[in-house]
Amino acid sequence: MIDFSKGLIPAIIVDIHTNNVLMLAYMNKEAFDKTIETKETWFYSRSRKTLWNKGATSGNKQNVISIKTDCDEDSLLIYVEPLGPACHTGEYTCFYKNILEQKNINDFSTSIYTQVMNEIIDRKTNTVENSYTNYLFDNGIDKIGKKVIEEAGEVVIAAKNKNSQEIINECSDLLYHTFVLLANQNIQLEEIEEELKKRFAKKGNSKGERKEIVNW
């Protein structure tokens, strides 16, 4: 059980779609209970000495997806679906000021596929003027689906032309538009990765498995 015996406990808020840390705030038991009850983040303000519901004034609420605790049960990791910027300044995350960065963090741990997907997901929440991704989201699944079909056809044409660079270009376009479709449907890249892992692990098992798993 969560240990509130020492008073307030820190709550680290993480974007479920991007795994980016959005903010750090504090909870007492009442804030924790209201978070559980409403499935929205509630915190305790150390300066105002009162509870506050994230987004109650700004509209930038955070829908709670999951809550984890550390081994000592005195701090929380809360995954949310943000409905707007986390920071009162209007920034996507409160952690936007660099003190030291010798190398881009993404160079260490994040694949280019994840970087592209994260950028696409960010566009859903933070509209950018003249953004092609926002144009696709604004026009919905019919437009996005049409582009996926179009790009898939161009991949085949490039292959028939036996043009390696053209194939690379068209496959890149297809992947991008597929990622936009996934984001539009609120499907995470990790879910595709998990499905592929399951299929790869089961390949060669012909007993009751689907054809795409058996013969992969």
C-alpha positions in Angstrom: 0.0 0.0 0.0 1.2 3.5 -0.7 3.1 5.0 2.2 1.8 8.5 3.1 3.2 8.3 6.7 5.8 10.9 5.9 3.4 13.3 4.3 3.6 14.2 0.6 5.0 11.8 -2.0 6.4 12.6 -5.5 4.4 11.7 -8.6 6.2 11.5 -11.9 3.8 12.0 -14.8 4.7 10.3 -18.1 3.0 10.6 -21.5 1.7 7.1 -22.4 2.3 7.7 -26.1 5.8 9.0 -26.1 7.3 7.9 -22.7 8.4 11.5 -22.1 8.4 12.8 -18.6 5.8 15.6 -18.5 6.0 16.9 -14.9 6.8 16.2 -11.3 4.2 17.0 -8.6 3.2 15.9 -5.2 0.3 14.0 -3.7 -1.2 13.5 -0.3 -3.6 10.6 0.4 -6.6 12.7 -0.6 -5.1 13.7 -4.0 -4.1 10.1 -4.6 -7.7 8.9 -3.7 -9.3 11.4 -6.0 -6.9 10.4 -8.8 -8.0 6.8 -8.4 -11.6 7.8 -8.3 -11.7 10.2 -11.2 -9.0 8.7 -13.4 -7.6 12.2 -13.7 -4.5 13.6 -12.0 -4.9 15.4 -8.7 -2.0 16.9 -6.7 -1.3 18.8 -3.6 0.1 22.3 -4.0 2.9 22.9 -1.5 2.7 26.7 -2.0 -1.1 27.1 -1.9 -1.6 24.3 0.7 -4.6 22.9 -1.2 -5.5 20.2 -3.7 -5.6 20.9 -7.4 -6.9 19.0 -10.4 -4.5 19.3 -13.4 -6.3 21.1 -16.3 -9.3 22.2 -14.2 -8.7 25.8 -15.3 -6.6 25.4 -18.5 -8.5 22.4 -19.9 -5.2 20.5 -20.3 -6.3 17.5 -18.3 -4.4 14.2 -17.9 -6.4 11.0 -18.3 -4.7 8.4 -16.1 -3.8 5.1 -17.9 -1.8 3.4 -15.2 -0.1 4.0 -11.8 3.0 2.3 -10.6 4.9 2.6 -7.3 8.5 2.1 -6.5 9.9 -0.6 -4.3 9.5 1.4 -1.1 6.0 2.5 -2.1 6.7 6.1 -1.4 6.8 7.5 -4.9 4.6 7.1 -8.0 5.0 6.8 -11.7 1.8 7.7 -13.5 1.2 7.2 -17.2 -1.3 9.5 -18.7 -2.9 10.5 -21.9 -2.4 14.3 -22.0 -5.2 16.5 -23.4 -2.8 19.4 -23.8 0.5 20.8 -22.6 1.7 19.8 -19.2 3.5 23.0 -18.3 1.8 26.2 -17.3 4.1 28.0 -19.8 2.4 26.2 -22.6 5.3 23.8 -23.2 4.5 20.2 -23.9 6.6 19.1 -20.8 7.8 21.0 -17.7 11.3 19.6 -18.5 12.2 21.7 -21.5 15.2 23.7 -20.1 18.6 22.2 -20.9 21.4 22.5 -18.3 23.7 20.0 -19.9 23.4 17.9 -23.0 26.6 16.7 -24.6 24.7 14.6 -27.1 21.1 14.2 -28.2 19.4 11.8 -25.8 17.7 10.1 -28.7 21.1 9.0 -30.1 21.5 6.7 -27.1 18.3 4.8 -26.7 15.6 5.6 -29.2 15.3 4.2 -32.7 14.5 6.4 -35.7 11.1 4.6 -35.9 10.3 5.6 -32.3 11.5 9.2 -32.9 9.3 9.5 -36.0 6.3 8.0 -34.2 6.8 10.3 -31.2 6.9 13.3 -33.4 3.7 12.2 -35.2 1.9 11.6 -31.8 3.1 15.0 -30.6 1.4 16.6 -33.6 -2.0 15.2 -32.4 -1.7 17.3 -29.2 0.4 20.3 -30.4 -0.7 21.6 -33.8 2.0 23.2 -35.9 1.2 25.6 -38.7 1.6 24.2 -42.2 2.4 20.7 -40.8 1.6 18.0 -43.2 1.0 15.6 -40.3 -1.6 17.9 -38.9 -3.2 18.2 -42.4 -3.6 14.4 -42.4 -5.1 14.3 -38.9 -7.5 17.1 -39.7 -8.8 15.2 -42.8 -9.2 12.0 -40.8 -9.0 8.3 -41.6 -10.4 8.5 -45.1 -7.5 10.8 -46.2 -4.9 8.9 -44.2 -6.1 5.5 -45.5 -6.1 6.8 -49.1 -2.4 7.9 -48.7 -1.4 4.5 -47.2 -2.9 2.7 -50.2 -1.3 5.2 -52.6 2.1 4.8 -51.0 1.8 1.0 -51.0 1.2 1.0 -54.7 4.2 3.3 -55.3 6.4 0.8 -53.4 5.3 -2.0 -55.8 5.9 0.3 -58.9 9.4 1.1 -57.6 10.1 -2.6 -57.1 9.0 -3.4 -60.6 11.2 -0.6 -61.9 14.1 -2.3 -60.0 15.2 1.1 -58.7 16.8 0.7 -55.2 16.7 4.4 -54.2 13.1 4.7 -55.4 12.1 1.7 -53.3 13.9 3.2 -50.2 12.1 6.5 -50.8 8.6 5.0 -51.3 9.0 2.5 -48.4 9.9 5.5 -46.1 6.8 7.3 -47.3 4.7 4.2 -46.7 6.1 3.7 -43.2 5.4 7.4 -42.3 1.8 7.3 -43.5 1.3 3.9 -41.7 2.6 5.5 -38.5 0.1 8.4 -38.9 -2.7 5.8 -39.3 -1.6 4.0 -36.1 -1.5 7.3 -34.2 -4.9 8.2 -35.6 -6.3 4.9 -34.2 -4.5 5.4 -30.9 -2.3 2.3 -31.5 1.2 2.5 -30.1 4.2 1.3 -32.0 5.1 -1.0 -29.1 1.8 -2.9 -29.7 3.0 -3.7 -33.2 6.4 -4.7 -31.9 4.8 -7.0 -29.3 2.7 -8.7 -32.0 5.8 -9.2 -34.2 7.6 -10.7 -31.2 4.8 -13.1 -30.6 4.7 -14.2 -34.2 8.5 -14.6 -34.4 8.5 -16.7 -31.1 5.8 -19.0 -32.5 7.1 -19.5 -36.0 7.4 -23.1 -36.9 4.7 -24.2 -34.6 2.0 -25.7 -36.9 -0.5 -26.7 -34.3 -3.4 -24.4 -34.3 -1.5 -21.3 -35.2 -2.5 -18.8 -37.8 -0.9 -19.1 -41.2 1.1 -15.9 -40.9 2.7 -17.2 -37.7 3.4 -20.7 -39.0 5.0 -19.9 -42.3 6.8 -16.7 -41.4 
